[in-house]
Amino acid sequence: MRLGTPAFTATGWEGRFYLPDLPSRDYLSYCAWHIDTVEEKDTFHRSRSPGTVRGWYEKTPKGFVFAANVLEKITHEKVLADADSQFMEFLAIMDA
């Protein structure tokens, strides 16, 4: 079993979960010390760059799991039909 959260940034978490003076650029690293998985919901609306994904990896310990939502364009607009190349591109980026 894994304990996770639906995001590593959320309005209202400052001072409740995150330290009040913690810069938002450090939220993921801080979060990764307390839980071992996070859902990346922003990937539903737009692709992330390989550099961004590598940055997430570098800020988290070995074994940390990202549950990335597949792009809305693939799952809802195309309903998985004729989306093989886009899906493979999504996987290649997230594999970083």
Wavefront OBJ file of the C-alpha trace (Angstrom):
o trace
v 0.000 0.000 0.000
v 1.199 3.518 -0.775
v 0.250 6.777 0.866
v -0.052 9.626 -1.581
v -1.718 12.864 -2.482
v -3.523 14.117 -5.594
v -0.955 16.895 -6.099
v 2.188 18.307 -4.562
v 0.905 21.870 -4.844
v -2.413 22.880 -3.397
v -3.849 26.147 -2.210
v -4.159 26.192 1.545
v -1.376 23.719 2.304
v 1.060 26.478 3.253
v 1.454 26.440 7.023
v -0.701 23.292 7.352
v 1.424 20.728 5.560
v 4.232 22.834 4.122
v 6.310 25.021 6.381
v 5.069 28.636 6.160
v 8.345 29.958 4.718
v 9.057 27.028 2.359
v 9.465 28.208 -1.263
v 7.005 26.548 -3.650
v 9.934 25.224 -5.739
v 10.734 22.957 -2.744
v 7.214 21.563 -2.269
v 7.852 18.331 -4.169
v 11.049 17.502 -2.284
v 9.374 18.245 1.050
v 6.315 16.211 0.098
v 8.504 13.259 -0.944
v 9.981 13.036 2.576
v 6.508 12.415 4.014
v 4.710 10.319 1.385
v 5.851 8.009 -1.393
v 3.543 8.784 -4.297
v 1.765 11.699 -5.912
v -0.783 12.006 -8.681
v 0.294 14.450 -11.360
v -3.026 15.857 -12.491
v -1.616 18.688 -14.599
v -0.512 16.176 -17.239
v -4.211 15.706 -18.033
v -4.412 19.211 -19.512
v -0.975 19.671 -21.067
v 2.196 17.790 -21.898
v 5.204 18.332 -19.710
v 8.698 18.711 -21.072
v 11.259 15.953 -20.534
v 13.263 18.497 -18.499
v 10.351 19.066 -16.120
v 9.853 15.336 -15.639
v 13.586 14.823 -15.029
v 13.436 17.646 -12.488
v 10.647 15.841 -10.609
v 12.744 12.675 -10.600
v 15.790 14.519 -9.261
v 13.752 16.037 -6.406
v 12.399 12.709 -5.162
v 14.008 9.650 -3.570
v 14.437 6.298 -5.268
v 11.137 4.402 -5.307
v 8.937 7.508 -5.306
v 5.987 6.994 -7.668
v 4.269 9.522 -9.909
v 0.787 8.607 -11.104
v 0.483 10.800 -14.195
v -2.872 11.414 -15.810
v -2.836 10.737 -19.541
v -3.587 13.766 -21.694
v -7.239 14.733 -22.005
v -6.785 14.954 -25.771
v -5.994 11.232 -25.830
v -8.505 9.964 -23.274
v -11.501 12.237 -23.763
v -11.284 13.913 -27.163
v -9.978 10.945 -29.142
v -11.371 8.378 -26.677
v -8.152 6.393 -27.206
v -8.849 5.985 -30.950
v -6.085 6.901 -33.402
v -3.928 8.173 -30.536
v -1.107 5.619 -30.575
v 1.636 8.054 -31.556
v 0.487 10.682 -29.048
v 0.260 8.073 -26.308
v 3.746 6.748 -27.094
v 5.088 10.319 -26.986
v 3.394 10.857 -23.610
v 4.949 7.645 -22.274
v 8.403 8.580 -23.575
v 8.253 11.939 -21.795
v 6.968 10.442 -18.548
v 9.609 7.706 -18.709
v 12.262 10.389 -18.247
l 1 2 3 4 5 6 7 8 9 10 11 12 13 14 15 16 17 18 19 20 21 22 23 24 25 26 27 28 29 30 31 32 33 34 35 36 37 38 39 40 41 42 43 44 45 46 47 48 49 50 51 52 53 54 55 56 57 58 59 60 61 62 63 64 65 66 67 68 69 70 71 72 73 74 75 76 77 78 79 80 81 82 83 84 85 86 87 88 89 90 91 92 93 94 95 96
